[in-house]
Amino acid sequence: MTAELSRFKVKQGKMESVEQWMAFLNEHMGHVLLTLDDEKMFVETIFKEERDGETYLYWYSVQGEGGTELENSSHEVDKKHMAFWNECIDSAYGSVDMEPQVVMIQEKVRAAME
């Protein structure tokens, strides 16, 4: 099991596309959850932060071992995700990966993830 939190910078002028993408994910949650199953992604949450005139998205996830990589997915939602990513995320910024210090997950939940 892996718990991750990473920050990505949104390209200037792409907030409308980001908002459309977040709305799409919320409106099509049934399809989104199917992709998470293949990825063995048990929790995935996207947060937004506005700081110093820049917008950042944070991805928090808890994932099991051996899931399908996003790039290898056959789901239409994942193809749209990759298009969104290429359009809106600033690859020059890269990502800032936070280092987990404590992962607090109930044993019964961990057992359900195996």
Biopython code that builds the backbone (N, CA, C, O; Angstrom):
import numpy as np
from Bio.PDB.StructureBuilder import StructureBuilder

atoms = [
    (1, "MET", "N", (0.844, -1.180, 0.000)),
    (1, "MET", "CA", (0.000, 0.000, 0.000)),
    (1, "MET", "C", (0.888, 1.241, 0.000)),
    (1, "MET", "O", (1.898, 1.305, 0.701)),
    (2, "THR", "N", (0.487, 2.221, -0.800)),
    (2, "THR", "CA", (1.220, 3.469, -0.895)),
    (2, "THR", "C", (0.267, 4.633, -0.657)),
    (2, "THR", "O", (-0.805, 4.700, -1.258)),
    (3, "ALA", "N", (0.663, 5.549, 0.223)),
    (3, "ALA", "CA", (-0.088, 6.790, 0.447)),
    (3, "ALA", "C", (0.765, 7.931, -0.107)),
    (3, "ALA", "O", (1.940, 8.066, 0.235)),
    (4, "GLU", "N", (0.152, 8.756, -0.974)),
    (4, "GLU", "CA", (0.897, 9.832, -1.620)),
    (4, "GLU", "C", (0.125, 11.148, -1.573)),
    (4, "GLU", "O", (-1.106, 11.175, -1.595)),
    (5, "LEU", "N", (0.884, 12.228, -1.510)),
    (5, "LEU", "CA", (0.337, 13.574, -1.666)),
    (5, "LEU", "C", (1.333, 14.348, -2.521)),
    (5, "LEU", "O", (2.499, 14.494, -2.155)),
    (6, "SER", "N", (0.859, 14.844, -3.669)),
    (6, "SER", "CA", (1.728, 15.568, -4.595)),
    (6, "SER", "C", (1.049, 16.848, -5.050)),
    (6, "SER", "O", (-0.173, 16.915, -5.183)),
    (7, "ARG", "N", (1.889, 17.881, -5.290)),
    (7, "ARG", "CA", (1.387, 19.172, -5.750)),
    (7, "ARG", "C", (1.845, 19.400, -7.187)),
    (7, "ARG", "O", (2.992, 19.130, -7.542)),
    (8, "PHE", "N", (0.912, 19.907, -8.012)),
    (8, "PHE", "CA", (1.184, 20.221, -9.403)),
    (8, "PHE", "C", (0.680, 21.631, -9.685)),
    (8, "PHE", "O", (-0.341, 22.056, -9.145)),
    (9, "LYS", "N", (1.395, 22.341, -10.525)),
    (9, "LYS", "CA", (1.021, 23.716, -10.861)),
    (9, "LYS", "C", (0.145, 23.719, -12.115)),
    (9, "LYS", "O", (0.427, 23.026, -13.093)),
    (10, "VAL", "N", (-0.920, 24.516, -12.061)),
    (10, "VAL", "CA", (-1.814, 24.686, -13.203)),
    (10, "VAL", "C", (-1.222, 25.763, -14.111)),
    (10, "VAL", "O", (-0.758, 26.798, -13.634)),
    (11, "LYS", "N", (-1.240, 25.513, -15.419)),
    (11, "LYS", "CA", (-0.758, 26.500, -16.386)),
    (11, "LYS", "C", (-1.619, 27.758, -16.309)),
    (11, "LYS", "O", (-2.820, 27.686, -16.050)),
    (12, "GLN", "N", (-0.995, 28.902, -16.536)),
    (12, "GLN", "CA", (-1.721, 30.164, -16.570)),
    (12, "GLN", "C", (-2.834, 30.097, -17.618)),
    (12, "GLN", "O", (-2.631, 29.578, -18.716)),
    (13, "GLY", "N", (-4.006, 30.624, -17.271)),
    (13, "GLY", "CA", (-5.114, 30.692, -18.201)),
    (13, "GLY", "C", (-5.896, 29.401, -18.373)),
    (13, "GLY", "O", (-6.765, 29.323, -19.242)),
    (14, "LYS", "N", (-5.608, 28.379, -17.560)),
    (14, "LYS", "CA", (-6.259, 27.071, -17.726)),
    (14, "LYS", "C", (-7.261, 26.745, -16.620)),
    (14, "LYS", "O", (-7.724, 25.608, -16.528)),
    (15, "MET", "N", (-7.605, 27.725, -15.778)),
    (15, "MET", "CA", (-8.533, 27.427, -14.678)),
    (15, "MET", "C", (-9.918, 27.034, -15.168)),
    (15, "MET", "O", (-10.568, 26.199, -14.538)),
    (16, "GLU", "N", (-10.387, 27.600, -16.255)),
    (16, "GLU", "CA", (-11.701, 27.219, -16.764)),
    (16, "GLU", "C", (-11.697, 25.739, -17.165)),
    (16, "GLU", "O", (-12.656, 25.019, -16.886)),
    (17, "SER", "N", (-10.635, 25.293, -17.809)),
    (17, "SER", "CA", (-10.521, 23.868, -18.177)),
    (17, "SER", "C", (-10.430, 22.986, -16.944)),
    (17, "SER", "O", (-11.003, 21.897, -16.912)),
    (18, "VAL", "N", (-9.712, 23.453, -15.928)),
    (18, "VAL", "CA", (-9.612, 22.687, -14.677)),
    (18, "VAL", "C", (-10.994, 22.551, -14.043)),
    (18, "VAL", "O", (-11.378, 21.463, -13.615)),
    (19, "GLU", "N", (-11.728, 23.638, -13.982)),
    (19, "GLU", "CA", (-13.067, 23.597, -13.389)),
    (19, "GLU", "C", (-13.989, 22.662, -14.171)),
    (19, "GLU", "O", (-14.791, 21.936, -13.582)),
    (20, "GLN", "N", (-13.871, 22.682, -15.503)),
    (20, "GLN", "CA", (-14.670, 21.772, -16.328)),
    (20, "GLN", "C", (-14.288, 20.325, -16.046)),
    (20, "GLN", "O", (-15.160, 19.459, -15.967)),
    (21, "TRP", "N", (-12.998, 20.056, -15.893)),
    (21, "TRP", "CA", (-12.542, 18.696, -15.619)),
    (21, "TRP", "C", (-13.050, 18.211, -14.261)),
    (21, "TRP", "O", (-13.525, 17.081, -14.150)),
    (22, "MET", "N", (-12.956, 19.046, -13.235)),
    (22, "MET", "CA", (-13.429, 18.657, -11.904)),
    (22, "MET", "C", (-14.944, 18.399, -11.945)),
    (22, "MET", "O", (-15.425, 17.455, -11.319)),
    (23, "ALA", "N", (-15.688, 19.224, -12.671)),
    (23, "ALA", "CA", (-17.129, 19.016, -12.813)),
    (23, "ALA", "C", (-17.406, 17.699, -13.533)),
    (23, "ALA", "O", (-18.299, 16.949, -13.139)),
    (24, "PHE", "N", (-16.632, 17.415, -14.600)),
    (24, "PHE", "CA", (-16.795, 16.159, -15.333)),
    (24, "PHE", "C", (-16.578, 14.965, -14.404)),
    (24, "PHE", "O", (-17.370, 14.023, -14.404)),
    (25, "LEU", "N", (-15.502, 15.007, -13.612)),
    (25, "LEU", "CA", (-15.228, 13.901, -12.685)),
    (25, "LEU", "C", (-16.385, 13.708, -11.701)),
    (25, "LEU", "O", (-16.821, 12.581, -11.467)),
    (26, "ASN", "N", (-16.874, 14.799, -11.131)),
    (26, "ASN", "CA", (-17.981, 14.708, -10.176)),
    (26, "ASN", "C", (-19.260, 14.193, -10.829)),
    (26, "ASN", "O", (-20.007, 13.431, -10.213)),
    (27, "GLU", "N", (-19.517, 14.602, -12.067)),
    (27, "GLU", "CA", (-20.739, 14.193, -12.763)),
    (27, "GLU", "C", (-20.685, 12.761, -13.285)),
    (27, "GLU", "O", (-21.728, 12.160, -13.539)),
    (28, "HIS", "N", (-19.494, 12.212, -13.447)),
    (28, "HIS", "CA", (-19.320, 10.862, -13.997)),
    (28, "HIS", "C", (-18.615, 9.938, -13.008)),
    (28, "HIS", "O", (-17.806, 9.095, -13.396)),
    (29, "MET", "N", (-18.933, 10.110, -11.729)),
    (29, "MET", "CA", (-18.237, 9.374, -10.678)),
    (29, "MET", "C", (-18.331, 7.860, -10.856)),
    (29, "MET", "O", (-17.378, 7.154, -10.527)),
    (30, "GLY", "N", (-19.420, 7.353, -11.353)),
    (30, "GLY", "CA", (-19.552, 5.914, -11.569)),
    (30, "GLY", "C", (-18.469, 5.380, -12.489)),
    (30, "GLY", "O", (-17.874, 4.339, -12.208)),
    (31, "HIS", "N", (-18.207, 6.078, -13.581)),
    (31, "HIS", "CA", (-17.156, 5.680, -14.520)),
    (31, "HIS", "C", (-15.776, 5.876, -13.906)),
    (31, "HIS", "O", (-14.874, 5.063, -14.107)),
    (32, "VAL", "N", (-15.621, 6.971, -13.151)),
    (32, "VAL", "CA", (-14.341, 7.245, -12.491)),
    (32, "VAL", "C", (-13.996, 6.117, -11.525)),
    (32, "VAL", "O", (-12.858, 5.649, -11.496)),
    (33, "LEU", "N", (-14.961, 5.683, -10.744)),
    (33, "LEU", "CA", (-14.700, 4.632, -9.753)),
    (33, "LEU", "C", (-14.301, 3.317, -10.412)),
    (33, "LEU", "O", (-13.540, 2.544, -9.829)),
    (34, "LEU", "N", (-14.801, 3.051, -11.611)),
    (34, "LEU", "CA", (-14.386, 1.847, -12.331)),
    (34, "LEU", "C", (-12.894, 1.890, -12.662)),
    (34, "LEU", "O", (-12.206, 0.873, -12.571)),
    (35, "THR", "N", (-12.401, 3.058, -13.043)),
    (35, "THR", "CA", (-10.976, 3.176, -13.358)),
    (35, "THR", "C", (-10.135, 2.990, -12.102)),
    (35, "THR", "O", (-9.060, 2.392, -12.144)),
    (36, "LEU", "N", (-10.638, 3.512, -10.982)),
    (36, "LEU", "CA", (-9.891, 3.373, -9.730)),
    (36, "LEU", "C", (-9.745, 1.911, -9.329)),
    (36, "LEU", "O", (-8.716, 1.509, -8.785)),
    (37, "ASP", "N", (-10.767, 1.127, -9.596)),
    (37, "ASP", "CA", (-10.723, -0.296, -9.269)),
    (37, "ASP", "C", (-9.562, -0.978, -9.996)),
    (37, "ASP", "O", (-8.811, -1.740, -9.387)),
    (38, "ASP", "N", (-9.415, -0.705, -11.295)),
    (38, "ASP", "CA", (-8.325, -1.295, -12.076)),
    (38, "ASP", "C", (-6.958, -0.851, -11.571)),
    (38, "ASP", "O", (-5.994, -1.615, -11.620)),
    (39, "GLU", "N", (-6.877, 0.388, -11.084)),
    (39, "GLU", "CA", (-5.613, 0.936, -10.599)),
    (39, "GLU", "C", (-5.300, 0.499, -9.164)),
    (39, "GLU", "O", (-4.233, 0.808, -8.634)),
    (40, "LYS", "N", (-6.234, -0.219, -8.544)),
    (40, "LYS", "CA", (-6.134, -0.557, -7.117)),
    (40, "LYS", "C", (-5.968, 0.709, -6.283)),
    (40, "LYS", "O", (-5.237, 0.744, -5.292)),
    (41, "MET", "N", (-6.684, 1.760, -6.730)),
    (41, "MET", "CA", (-6.682, 3.045, -6.058)),
    (41, "MET", "C", (-7.868, 3.057, -5.102)),
    (41, "MET", "O", (-9.021, 3.096, -5.530)),
    (42, "PHE", "N", (-7.580, 3.025, -3.822)),
    (42, "PHE", "CA", (-8.645, 2.942, -2.829)),
    (42, "PHE", "C", (-9.188, 4.317, -2.457)),
    (42, "PHE", "O", (-10.374, 4.461, -2.159)),
    (43, "VAL", "N", (-8.328, 5.320, -2.473)),
    (43, "VAL", "CA", (-8.737, 6.691, -2.172)),
    (43, "VAL", "C", (-7.967, 7.604, -3.120)),
    (43, "VAL", "O", (-6.751, 7.480, -3.267)),
    (44, "GLU", "N", (-8.677, 8.510, -3.753)),
    (44, "GLU", "CA", (-8.006, 9.547, -4.541)),
    (44, "GLU", "C", (-8.819, 10.824, -4.375)),
    (44, "GLU", "O", (-10.023, 10.851, -4.631)),
    (45, "THR", "N", (-8.145, 11.871, -3.946)),
    (45, "THR", "CA", (-8.797, 13.148, -3.694)),
    (45, "THR", "C", (-7.954, 14.238, -4.346)),
    (45, "THR", "O", (-6.726, 14.209, -4.268)),
    (46, "ILE", "N", (-8.615, 15.199, -4.989)),
    (46, "ILE", "CA", (-7.924, 16.320, -5.612)),
    (46, "ILE", "C", (-8.313, 17.582, -4.853)),
    (46, "ILE", "O", (-9.494, 17.875, -4.666)),
    (47, "PHE", "N", (-7.296, 18.324, -4.420)),
    (47, "PHE", "CA", (-7.488, 19.589, -3.718)),
    (47, "PHE", "C", (-6.959, 20.720, -4.595)),
    (47, "PHE", "O", (-6.072, 20.510, -5.422)),
    (48, "LYS", "N", (-7.507, 21.915, -4.409)),
    (48, "LYS", "CA", (-7.051, 23.100, -5.145)),
    (48, "LYS", "C", (-6.563, 24.138, -4.154)),
    (48, "LYS", "O", (-7.160, 24.331, -3.095)),
    (49, "GLU", "N", (-5.461, 24.811, -4.509)),
    (49, "GLU", "CA", (-4.932, 25.903, -3.684)),
    (49, "GLU", "C", (-4.580, 27.071, -4.592)),
    (49, "GLU", "O", (-3.990, 26.882, -5.656)),
    (50, "GLU", "N", (-4.943, 28.276, -4.173)),
    (50, "GLU", "CA", (-4.551, 29.506, -4.855)),
    (50, "GLU", "C", (-3.535, 30.179, -3.941)),
    (50, "GLU", "O", (-3.815, 30.460, -2.776)),
    (51, "ARG", "N", (-2.333, 30.434, -4.499)),
    (51, "ARG", "CA", (-1.268, 31.020, -3.679)),
    (51, "ARG", "C", (-0.388, 31.905, -4.552)),
    (51, "ARG", "O", (0.113, 31.467, -5.587)),
    (52, "ASP", "N", (-0.206, 33.145, -4.131)),
    (52, "ASP", "CA", (0.664, 34.095, -4.833)),
    (52, "ASP", "C", (0.318, 34.209, -6.320)),
    (52, "ASP", "O", (1.207, 34.286, -7.167)),
    (53, "GLY", "N", (-0.978, 34.218, -6.626)),
    (53, "GLY", "CA", (-1.421, 34.379, -7.999)),
    (53, "GLY", "C", (-1.317, 33.129, -8.861)),
    (53, "GLY", "O", (-1.575, 33.183, -10.063)),
    (54, "GLU", "N", (-0.945, 32.018, -8.267)),
    (54, "GLU", "CA", (-0.823, 30.740, -8.981)),
    (54, "GLU", "C", (-1.840, 29.757, -8.421)),
    (54, "GLU", "O", (-2.262, 29.866, -7.270)),
    (55, "THR", "N", (-2.224, 28.804, -9.248)),
    (55, "THR", "CA", (-3.144, 27.761, -8.813)),
    (55, "THR", "C", (-2.412, 26.430, -8.826)),
    (55, "THR", "O", (-1.685, 26.110, -9.766)),
    (56, "TYR", "N", (-2.618, 25.664, -7.767)),
    (56, "TYR", "CA", (-1.998, 24.351, -7.630)),
    (56, "TYR", "C", (-3.073, 23.310, -7.356)),
    (56, "TYR", "O", (-4.058, 23.585, -6.670)),
    (57, "LEU", "N", (-2.878, 22.127, -7.892)),
    (57, "LEU", "CA", (-3.725, 20.992, -7.573)),
    (57, "LEU", "C", (-2.890, 19.997, -6.792)),
    (57, "LEU", "O", (-1.733, 19.733, -7.119)),
    (58, "TYR", "N", (-3.502, 19.452, -5.753)),
    (58, "TYR", "CA", (-2.863, 18.435, -4.927)),
    (58, "TYR", "C", (-3.609, 17.126, -5.125)),
    (58, "TYR", "O", (-4.838, 17.100, -5.057)),
    (59, "TRP", "N", (-2.895, 16.052, -5.367)),
    (59, "TRP", "CA", (-3.482, 14.721, -5.478)),
    (59, "TRP", "C", (-3.086, 13.944, -4.238)),
    (59, "TRP", "O", (-1.901, 13.771, -3.954)),
    (60, "TYR", "N", (-4.084, 13.476, -3.503)),
    (60, "TYR", "CA", (-3.857, 12.582, -2.362)),
    (60, "TYR", "C", (-4.410, 11.222, -2.746)),
    (60, "TYR", "O", (-5.536, 11.117, -3.233)),
    (61, "SER", "N", (-3.615, 10.175, -2.527)),
    (61, "SER", "CA", (-4.102, 8.844, -2.887)),
    (61, "SER", "C", (-3.584, 7.785, -1.929)),
    (61, "SER", "O", (-2.526, 7.920, -1.314)),
    (62, "VAL", "N", (-4.369, 6.737, -1.831)),
    (62, "VAL", "CA", (-3.972, 5.508, -1.141)),
    (62, "VAL", "C", (-4.204, 4.396, -2.149)),
    (62, "VAL", "O", (-5.328, 4.161, -2.591)),
    (63, "GLN", "N", (-3.119, 3.715, -2.505)),
    (63, "GLN", "CA", (-3.170, 2.746, -3.597)),
    (63, "GLN", "C", (-2.526, 1.433, -3.179)),
    (63, "GLN", "O", (-1.516, 1.407, -2.475)),
    (64, "GLY", "N", (-3.137, 0.350, -3.631)),
    (64, "GLY", "CA", (-2.580, -0.980, -3.409)),
    (64, "GLY", "C", (-1.517, -1.299, -4.444)),
    (64, "GLY", "O", (-1.244, -0.496, -5.336)),
    (65, "GLU", "N", (-0.929, -2.457, -4.324)),
    (65, "GLU", "CA", (0.133, -2.891, -5.230)),
    (65, "GLU", "C", (-0.443, -3.541, -6.488)),
    (65, "GLU", "O", (-1.487, -4.193, -6.443)),
    (66, "GLY", "N", (0.252, -3.354, -7.608)),
    (66, "GLY", "CA", (-0.067, -4.090, -8.823)),
    (66, "GLY", "C", (-1.223, -3.571, -9.642)),
    (66, "GLY", "O", (-1.769, -4.309, -10.461)),
    (67, "GLY", "N", (-1.613, -2.331, -9.450)),
    (67, "GLY", "CA", (-2.710, -1.784, -10.230)),
    (67, "GLY", "C", (-2.267, -1.368, -11.620)),
    (67, "GLY", "O", (-1.073, -1.228, -11.884)),
    (68, "THR", "N", (-3.229, -1.170, -12.504)),
    (68, "THR", "CA", (-2.971, -0.716, -13.862)),
    (68, "THR", "C", (-2.481, 0.729, -13.836)),
    (68, "THR", "O", (-3.038, 1.559, -13.117)),
    (69, "GLU", "N", (-1.452, 1.030, -14.609)),
    (69, "GLU", "CA", (-0.971, 2.404, -14.727)),
    (69, "GLU", "C", (-1.952, 3.213, -15.578)),
    (69, "GLU", "O", (-2.552, 2.687, -16.515)),
    (70, "LEU", "N", (-2.106, 4.473, -15.249)),
    (70, "LEU", "CA", (-3.021, 5.350, -15.974)),
    (70, "LEU", "C", (-2.745, 5.328, -17.479)),
    (70, "LEU", "O", (-3.674, 5.290, -18.284)),
    (71, "GLU", "N", (-1.483, 5.353, -17.845)),
    (71, "GLU", "CA", (-1.105, 5.386, -19.254)),
    (71, "GLU", "C", (-1.521, 4.120, -20.009)),
    (71, "GLU", "O", (-1.653, 4.149, -21.232)),
    (72, "ASN", "N", (-1.728, 3.017, -19.295)),
    (72, "ASN", "CA", (-2.098, 1.746, -19.914)),
    (72, "ASN", "C", (-3.590, 1.447, -19.826)),
    (72, "ASN", "O", (-4.029, 0.365, -20.214)),
    (73, "SER", "N", (-4.360, 2.381, -19.326)),
    (73, "SER", "CA", (-5.793, 2.169, -19.121)),
    (73, "SER", "C", (-6.547, 2.214, -20.448)),
    (73, "SER", "O", (-6.202, 2.969, -21.358)),
    (74, "SER", "N", (-7.584, 1.386, -20.530)),
    (74, "SER", "CA", (-8.456, 1.401, -21.709)),
    (74, "SER", "C", (-9.728, 2.223, -21.462)),
    (74, "SER", "O", (-10.558, 2.355, -22.361)),
    (75, "HIS", "N", (-9.888, 2.772, -20.263)),
    (75, "HIS", "CA", (-11.081, 3.548, -19.914)),
    (75, "HIS", "C", (-11.055, 4.922, -20.581)),
    (75, "HIS", "O", (-10.021, 5.590, -20.602)),
    (76, "GLU", "N", (-12.197, 5.336, -21.124)),
    (76, "GLU", "CA", (-12.325, 6.643, -21.763)),
    (76, "GLU", "C", (-12.037, 7.778, -20.780)),
    (76, "GLU", "O", (-11.439, 8.787, -21.155)),
    (77, "VAL", "N", (-12.458, 7.619, -19.533)),
    (77, "VAL", "CA", (-12.205, 8.642, -18.507)),
    (77, "VAL", "C", (-10.703, 8.873, -18.360)),
    (77, "VAL", "O", (-10.266, 10.014, -18.216)),
    (78, "ASP", "N", (-9.913, 7.809, -18.394)),
    (78, "ASP", "CA", (-8.464, 7.959, -18.248)),
    (78, "ASP", "C", (-7.834, 8.622, -19.470)),
    (78, "ASP", "O", (-6.866, 9.370, -19.336)),
    (79, "LYS", "N", (-8.365, 8.358, -20.641)),
    (79, "LYS", "CA", (-7.878, 9.036, -21.847)),
    (79, "LYS", "C", (-8.155, 10.547, -21.739)),
    (79, "LYS", "O", (-7.316, 11.370, -22.106)),
    (80, "LYS", "N", (-9.340, 10.890, -21.233)),
    (80, "LYS", "CA", (-9.674, 12.299, -21.033)),
    (80, "LYS", "C", (-8.778, 12.908, -19.957)),
    (80, "LYS", "O", (-8.379, 14.069, -20.050)),
    (81, "HIS", "N", (-8.470, 12.114, -18.942)),
    (81, "HIS", "CA", (-7.585, 12.582, -17.874)),
    (81, "HIS", "C", (-6.223, 12.968, -18.447)),
    (81, "HIS", "O", (-5.684, 14.023, -18.111)),
    (82, "MET", "N", (-5.670, 12.123, -19.305)),
    (82, "MET", "CA", (-4.359, 12.399, -19.900)),
    (82, "MET", "C", (-4.420, 13.665, -20.763)),
    (82, "MET", "O", (-3.480, 14.460, -20.753)),
    (83, "ALA", "N", (-5.510, 13.860, -21.507)),
    (83, "ALA", "CA", (-5.655, 15.068, -22.328)),
    (83, "ALA", "C", (-5.732, 16.306, -21.433)),
    (83, "ALA", "O", (-5.100, 17.323, -21.719)),
    (84, "PHE", "N", (-6.514, 16.217, -20.344)),
    (84, "PHE", "CA", (-6.600, 17.316, -19.381)),
    (84, "PHE", "C", (-5.216, 17.628, -18.831)),
    (84, "PHE", "O", (-4.803, 18.787, -18.789)),
    (85, "TRP", "N", (-4.506, 16.592, -18.412)),
    (85, "TRP", "CA", (-3.185, 16.756, -17.811)),
    (85, "TRP", "C", (-2.255, 17.507, -18.770)),
    (85, "TRP", "O", (-1.606, 18.474, -18.373)),
    (86, "ASN", "N", (-2.192, 17.070, -20.007)),
    (86, "ASN", "CA", (-1.305, 17.692, -20.981)),
    (86, "ASN", "C", (-1.690, 19.141, -21.269)),
    (86, "ASN", "O", (-0.824, 19.981, -21.514)),
    (87, "GLU", "N", (-2.987, 19.430, -21.239)),
    (87, "GLU", "CA", (-3.447, 20.791, -21.499)),
    (87, "GLU", "C", (-3.222, 21.720, -20.317)),
    (87, "GLU", "O", (-2.856, 22.880, -20.506)),
    (88, "CYS", "N", (-3.435, 21.228, -19.095)),
    (88, "CYS", "CA", (-3.567, 22.125, -17.944)),
    (88, "CYS", "C", (-2.437, 22.098, -16.918)),
    (88, "CYS", "O", (-2.258, 23.073, -16.188)),
    (89, "ILE", "N", (-1.680, 21.021, -16.842)),
    (89, "ILE", "CA", (-0.654, 20.912, -15.799)),
    (89, "ILE", "C", (0.692, 21.362, -16.351)),
    (89, "ILE", "O", (1.102, 20.944, -17.434)),
    (90, "ASP", "N", (1.374, 22.216, -15.599)),
    (90, "ASP", "CA", (2.660, 22.793, -15.997)),
    (90, "ASP", "C", (3.776, 21.777, -15.778)),
    (90, "ASP", "O", (4.240, 21.585, -14.654)),
    (91, "SER", "N", (4.202, 21.127, -16.862)),
    (91, "SER", "CA", (5.236, 20.094, -16.737)),
    (91, "SER", "C", (6.594, 20.686, -16.368)),
    (91, "SER", "O", (7.433, 19.979, -15.810)),
    (92, "ALA", "N", (6.831, 21.953, -16.664)),
    (92, "ALA", "CA", (8.094, 22.596, -16.293)),
    (92, "ALA", "C", (8.226, 22.711, -14.775)),
    (92, "ALA", "O", (9.335, 22.678, -14.243)),
    (93, "TYR", "N", (7.104, 22.844, -14.082)),
    (93, "TYR", "CA", (7.105, 22.919, -12.616)),
    (93, "TYR", "C", (7.389, 21.551, -12.007)),
    (93, "TYR", "O", (7.976, 21.447, -10.930)),
    (94, "GLY", "N", (6.966, 20.509, -12.707)),
    (94, "GLY", "CA", (7.123, 19.156, -12.161)),
    (94, "GLY", "C", (6.106, 18.904, -11.068)),
    (94, "GLY", "O", (4.989, 19.420, -11.107)),
    (95, "SER", "N", (6.504, 18.105, -10.098)),
    (95, "SER", "CA", (5.629, 17.851, -8.964)),
    (95, "SER", "C", (6.424, 18.015, -7.689)),
    (95, "SER", "O", (7.640, 17.828, -7.660)),
    (96, "VAL", "N", (5.710, 18.368, -6.639)),
    (96, "VAL", "CA", (6.297, 18.401, -5.305)),
    (96, "VAL", "C", (5.632, 17.270, -4.542)),
    (96, "VAL", "O", (4.429, 17.308, -4.280)),
    (97, "ASP", "N", (6.415, 16.267, -4.188)),
    (97, "ASP", "CA", (5.900, 15.096, -3.493)),
    (97, "ASP", "C", (6.166, 15.229, -2.002)),
    (97, "ASP", "O", (7.308, 15.365, -1.564)),
    (98, "MET", "N", (5.092, 15.189, -1.239)),
    (98, "MET", "CA", (5.217, 15.267, 0.206)),
    (98, "MET", "C", (5.660, 13.894, 0.731)),
    (98, "MET", "O", (5.343, 12.858, 0.147)),
    (99, "GLU", "N", (6.384, 13.913, 1.825)),
    (99, "GLU", "CA", (6.864, 12.655, 2.417)),
    (99, "GLU", "C", (5.957, 12.264, 3.573)),
    (99, "GLU", "O", (5.869, 12.988, 4.564)),
    (100, "PRO", "N", (5.276, 11.114, 3.454)),
    (100, "PRO", "CA", (4.387, 10.713, 4.549)),
    (100, "PRO", "C", (5.190, 10.421, 5.820)),
    (100, "PRO", "O", (6.257, 9.809, 5.770)),
    (101, "GLN", "N", (4.669, 10.859, 6.928)),
    (101, "GLN", "CA", (5.302, 10.620, 8.218)),
    (101, "GLN", "C", (4.546, 9.574, 9.028)),
    (101, "GLN", "O", (5.144, 8.754, 9.725)),
    (102, "VAL", "N", (3.234, 9.616, 8.925)),
    (102, "VAL", "CA", (2.380, 8.673, 9.634)),
    (102, "VAL", "C", (1.196, 8.367, 8.728)),
    (102, "VAL", "O", (0.557, 9.287, 8.218)),
    (103, "VAL", "N", (0.896, 7.101, 8.524)),
    (103, "VAL", "CA", (-0.280, 6.695, 7.754)),
    (103, "VAL", "C", (-1.233, 6.015, 8.731)),
    (103, "VAL", "O", (-0.941, 4.943, 9.261)),
    (104, "MET", "N", (-2.364, 6.650, 8.954)),
    (104, "MET", "CA", (-3.332, 6.138, 9.925)),
    (104, "MET", "C", (-4.525, 5.559, 9.188)),
    (104, "MET", "O", (-5.412, 6.287, 8.745)),
    (105, "ILE", "N", (-4.535, 4.262, 9.066)),
    (105, "ILE", "CA", (-5.634, 3.553, 8.422)),
    (105, "ILE", "C", (-6.006, 2.381, 9.314)),
    (105, "ILE", "O", (-5.156, 1.570, 9.684)),
    (106, "GLN", "N", (-7.263, 2.305, 9.650)),
    (106, "GLN", "CA", (-7.744, 1.211, 10.497)),
    (106, "GLN", "C", (-7.347, -0.140, 9.898)),
    (106, "GLN", "O", (-7.346, -0.311, 8.679)),
    (107, "GLU", "N", (-7.016, -1.079, 10.750)),
    (107, "GLU", "CA", (-6.605, -2.410, 10.285)),
    (107, "GLU", "C", (-7.702, -3.078, 9.446)),
    (107, "GLU", "O", (-7.397, -3.754, 8.463)),
    (108, "LYS", "N", (-8.965, -2.896, 9.821)),
    (108, "LYS", "CA", (-10.046, -3.497, 9.031)),
    (108, "LYS", "C", (-10.114, -2.898, 7.631)),
    (108, "LYS", "O", (-10.490, -3.585, 6.682)),
    (109, "VAL", "N", (-9.753, -1.621, 7.493)),
    (109, "VAL", "CA", (-9.726, -1.002, 6.175)),
    (109, "VAL", "C", (-8.535, -1.513, 5.385)),
    (109, "VAL", "O", (-8.667, -1.817, 4.200)),
    (110, "ARG", "N", (-7.368, -1.615, 6.022)),
    (110, "ARG", "CA", (-6.180, -2.181, 5.374)),
    (110, "ARG", "C", (-6.461, -3.603, 4.874)),
    (110, "ARG", "O", (-6.085, -3.964, 3.759)),
    (111, "ALA", "N", (-7.112, -4.386, 5.696)),
    (111, "ALA", "CA", (-7.413, -5.764, 5.322)),
    (111, "ALA", "C", (-8.321, -5.810, 4.095)),
    (111, "ALA", "O", (-8.186, -6.693, 3.248)),
    (112, "ALA", "N", (-9.239, -4.862, 4.005)),
    (112, "ALA", "CA", (-10.138, -4.817, 2.847)),
    (112, "ALA", "C", (-9.389, -4.416, 1.577)),
    (112, "ALA", "O", (-9.859, -4.696, 0.474)),
    (113, "MET", "N", (-8.244, -3.771, 1.714)),
    (113, "MET", "CA", (-7.457, -3.332, 0.568)),
    (113, "MET", "C", (-6.591, -4.442, -0.021)),
    (113, "MET", "O", (-6.102, -4.317, -1.144)),
    (114, "GLU", "N", (-6.407, -5.492, 0.703)),
    (114, "GLU", "CA", (-5.505, -6.559, 0.231)),
    (114, "GLU", "C", (-6.163, -7.475, -0.763)),
    (114, "GLU", "O", (-5.533, -8.415, -1.247)),
]
sb = StructureBuilder()
sb.init_structure("model")
sb.init_model(0)
sb.init_chain("A")
sb.init_seg("    ")
for serial, (resi, resn, name, xyz) in enumerate(atoms, 1):
    if name == "N":
        sb.init_residue(resn, " ", resi, " ")
    sb.init_atom(name, np.array(xyz, "f"), 0.0, 1.0, " ", f" {name:<3s}", serial, name[0])
structure = sb.get_structure()
